[in-house]
Amino acid sequence: MIEVVNLVKRYGKFTAVDNLSFTVPPGTLYGFLGPNGAGKTTTMRMIAQILRPTSGDILIGGVPTWEKPQVIKQMIGYIPDRPYVYDKLTGAEFVRFVAALYGQEGNTVERRMNELLEVFELTPWRDELTESYSHGMRQKLIIASAFAHRPEVIVVDEPMVGLDPKSARTLKDLFREYVGRGGTVLMSTHTLEIAEGMCDRIAIIQRGQLLAEGTMGELRAQSASGDESLEALFLRLTGGLRETTMDALFDE
């Protein structure tokens, strides 16, 4: 479970996250949506303990992150929006390296790594330097490494970027299996069709504040939107589309 309570993050006079509160129950795939600059990545980095909040509380499994930071970090797998890897490590070495950061090594990690590389069809490249990997391959390697230490919570920012359709389907199936076994996924994405089709609950934020939260049915009820799609509901809640003209772009 993830609990965010009155979370604030300021950079000087700018408030990126403004008194934000929400709860992600265990066994839930939770969509975390908002326009560019809404504070999504900042919030997720605070949950993953990469950034320190200005104020407020974050609890993982009921434990405040500041109370036992090392224990909390071992409970979380973080998948960033950009697949940074170490170019001079092979794929297998990178997964072992990430697992070792969580104090895990040996036969159990080797077996888990082999399974994950096979799932994402990276086995033929396991002993190749990651500098030769495509963007999509790097993304799959980052995802595999996030699962290597068997975390209780996955925090993932734009997971489908760079993935081919088959890999995207594999990841969807992996997430559903993971939450089906009691895991918790907090996922940010701009692909609203993916969020609508995958997520059990959805939060929509803007300017660092919560606009709406719940299942699709609850979101529609809160906004009296009938059977609107998530895209239509999202655009209405966040200000919609501005009426504009492109004539000036094409006039002589």
N, C-alpha and C positions, 0 to 999 in steps of 0.2 A: 504494500500500500504506500502511496505517496500522499502526503498532506502538506499543502502550501497555505500558510496562515499569515495574512497581512504583510505579504512580501513587498519590499521596496528596494529598488536599486537606482541610485543617483550617480551621475557623472557631473560633478560640479553643480551647476544650476539646472541641468537637464535631468528629468526623471524618466528613466527608461521603463521601469516597472513600478506601478503606483497602487500600493495597498491591495495586492492581488491575493485571492484565496480560492482554492479549489481542492478537491479530493479525488484521487484515482484509486478505486477499490482494487483489491487483489483479483486476479483472473479477468482483467479488463484491458481491452485495447482502446486507448483513450486518444482521440484526435485533438490536437492543440493548434487552432487555426487563427489567422489574423493577417491583415495586409502587411506589406513591407514596412519595417520599422515599428511594428506593434509591440515588440518586446518579447517575442517568442524565443528566439535564440538566447537572449540574455537570461530569461527565466530557466531555460533548460540547462544552461551552463551553471547556473547557481544550484540547481538540483543535483547536477553531476559533480558539484564541488570544485568546479574550475574557477568560478567567480565567487567572491564573498558578498553576501547581501549587505545593503546599508542598514536594513532593519527587517524584522519579521522572522518567522520560523519555517523551517522545512523539516519534516519528519519522514523517515523511511522505515516502514515496519513499526511505526510507533516510537522510534528513537530519534531525538533531535540530532541533526547532522553535526552540530557543533559539539555534541556530548562525546561521541565516539567516532571521530572522522575516519579512522583507518578501517573500522568495522563497516561503516556505511559505504565506503568506497568499494569494498569487496562485494557488496550487495548489488552494485550498479554496473551495468554494461552501457557504455556511451558510444553512440554512432554519430559523428559530426556530419555536417552538410558537405564538407570537403574531405575527400579520402587522402589524408596525409599519411604516408608510409616512409620507411627508411629505405632509400633506393639501393643501398649496398647490402641489404639483407634479402635472402630468398623468402618466398612466401611462407614456407614452413618455419624458417627462423623467426619471421615476424610474429607469427601466431604464438610460438614458444616464448618469445620476448614479452608479449603482452600478458600471457598467462603467468610468467614469472613475476611480473609487477604485482600480481595478486597473491604471490607466494605459492603458486602451484606449478609443479613440474613432475617429470617421471612418466611412468607407463599410462596413468590415467589421462594426463594431458595429451600424450601422443595418440592415444585411441580417439579422444575427443577431437583433436585436430584433424586426424585422418577422416573422420566422419564428416566434419564440417567442410573440409576441402572437397570431398566427394559430392556433397549436397550441392555445392556451388560450381561444380565442374572445374575446379582449379587443380585437381590432382596432377594432370600432365605438366603443370607449371610450378609445382611445389618447390622444386629445387632451382628455379630460375630467379635471378635477381629481380626485385620488384620494379627496377628502373625500366624493364622491358614490358611491364604490364600496361594494358590500356586503362583508360579511366574507369570503365565498367569493371574490369578485373580488380582494380584497386578498391573500388567500392565494395565488391563482394568479399575481398580479403579483410577489409575493415569490419564488415558485418560478422564474418566468421570469427574474427579475433574477439569481438565483443561478447560472443556466446561461449568462448573457450573456458572461462572460469565458472560457468553455470550460475550467472547472476540471478537474483530474484526480481530485479527491475531492469528494464531496457529503456533508455532515453535515446530517441532517434530523431534526427533532424533531416528532413527531406531524403528518406531512404531510397526512393526509386530513381533518383537522378543518375543518369548514366547506365542504368540497367536495361538490357534487352527484354522483350516481353516474356521470354521463358524464365529468366532470372527474377523478374519482378513477380511472376506467379509463384516461383519457388519461395521467395521472401514472404509473400502473403500467406502461403501455406505454413511456413515456419512460424510466423507470428501467431496464427490461429492455433497451431499445436501448442505453442509456448503458453499462451493465456489459458488454453484448455487444461493445462496441467497446473494452473494456479499462478503463473507468472503475470507480471504487470508491464504493459507497454505504454509509454507516453510518446506519441508520434506527432511531429509537426510536418505538414505538407501543404503545398499550394495547389495540389491536384485534388480538387474538391470531389470529383467522382470517386477517387480512391478512398477518401475519408468517409464518404457516404456509404460506400459499399463494404468497408472493412471495420469501421469503428463501432464499438458498443456505446460509447458516450463521446460527446464532442463539447469542447469549450471554444468560444470565439472571443478574442480579445482585440482591443484597439487602444492605442496610446497607453499601453501598459495596464489597462483596466479590463475587467471581465464584463462582456456585453451579454452573453447568454451561455447556458450550460445545461446539458442533459442528453437524453437519447434523441433521435430524430423526431420521434413523436412528441417528446416534451418540448423540443425547440420550436416545433410548429405550433404547439398549443400556446407557448409563452408569447409568440409573436403573432398569433391569430393568422397564420399563413396558409391554412388549408393543407393542400398536399404539395406545396412548393418543393422544388429540389433544393438541395443544400446550397448550390450555387446561387439561386435566386434569393434564398433566405440570407445567405452571407452578404451578398451585395446590398440588400435592403438594410441590414443591420449596420453595415460599415459605411453607409453613405451612398451606395448605389453607383451607377455610372453617370458621369457628368455628360450633359448634352453638349456636344462640341461639333465643330465642322472641320473638315480637312481640306476645304477648298483652297486655303492659302498655300497648301503644300504643292498644289498642282496648277495654280493660276500663273499666267505669264508675268 
